[in-house]
Amino acid sequence: MAEGEPGLPTGETSGARAEVTGAPSHMPGTEIPQVDVHSHLIPGVDDGARDEAMALAMLQVASADGTRIIAATPHAGEVHPEAIPGAVRRLNELARAAEIPIEVIPGCEYKLSRALGDEHKLGRLMTLNGTPYVLVELPDWNQWPNSVGESITSLRDDGLWPILAHPERHPPVQRCPELVLEAVQVGALVQLNAGSFLGYNGREAQRAAVLLLSARAAHLIASDAHHPEARPPRVADALARAAALAGEEYVRWMRWAAMRVVTGEPVELPEPDLQALRLRESWLERIRDWLANP
C-alpha cells in the first residue's frame, strides 16, 4: 500500500466507523480475532438472508465457527446504501438479544468501476465500516476487463482502498490466475471465498484459489455467505486448509490483515511469487497432494 492514509469516507451513507474491540495495531503475539469481511446477512435485500430468522441463524453459524466480526455486504443496486447502517444496527440488536457473541459491521459489494470514486466524493459510497476499504467484484463474470488496473488506480487516487472479491470464481482467472497480479500490483487486496478452498465452487475455483494463495497473491479469506447451510458463514476450515499449504505464519498474517481492514489501517502487501503462478512442477505436485488430502 502507498504510504500515508487517504481521506476517510464522508457523508451520511458512509457512516461513522464503529469501534471494533480487540483490534491490534501490529501483528501481536496473542490470538487474532476471526474476521469475515464479506457476507449477505441483511434480510430481504438481495440473494442472501431471506428474513430475520435466517439472518439470525447465519449469525449463530458464524459465531460457532469462531467469527467475532462480520461485515454485512449486500449487492449494490439491490439496496439503498443509506438503509445499510440501520439494517446492521438491527442485526446487532438481534445478536445481543440471542446472546450471540458477534459484531456486525456495514459494507456493500460493488461492481468495479471508476464511478465509485465519484460516489465516494458525494458521500454515497458504503465502505467497509466507514474505512477507506471498499469491496468490489469484477463487472463481468466471463471476462477480465482491460480496465482493471486503471479502475483500481483511479479509486485509490480518490482515497479508496479496493478489495477484489472472489476472483477465483471467474472463468478467466481459473484459466489464467496471473491476471489477478494486475490488481495486486496497483494496490488491491484480494479476497478469496472460503468455499472455494473446500471445493464447494468447483474444482477449477479451488485450483485457482490454491494457486493465488501459494503465490501470496491472496490476502483475505471470507465466507461470502448467503445462507446458514447452503452457503454458510464459515471460514475456519478454509483458514486451516490454507495454513496447511501456505504455512501458519502467512495465514496468521491474513487474519491480522482482515482485522486491519475493519479498523481502517493500511496493509502492506507481500511480494507475489510469480513462479508459483506459473505452475512450477514442484508447486503442482504440492497442490495435487493438498487437493487429494482434505
Secondary structure, 3 states (H helix, E strand, C coil): CCCCCCCCCCCCCCCCCCCCCCCCCCCCCCCCCEEECCECCCCCCCCCCCCHHHHHHHHHHHHHCCEEEEEECCECCCCCHHHHHHHHHHHHHHHHHCCCCCEEEECCEEECCCHHHHHHHCCCCCCHHHCCEEEEECCCCCCCCCCHHHHHHHHHHCCCEEEEECHHHCHHHHHCHHHHHHHHHCCCEEEEEHHHHCCCCCHHHHHHHHHHHHCCCCCEEECCECCCCCCCCCCHHHHHHHHHHHCHHHHHHHHHHHHHHHCCCCCCCCCCCHHHHCCCHHHHHHHHHHHHCC
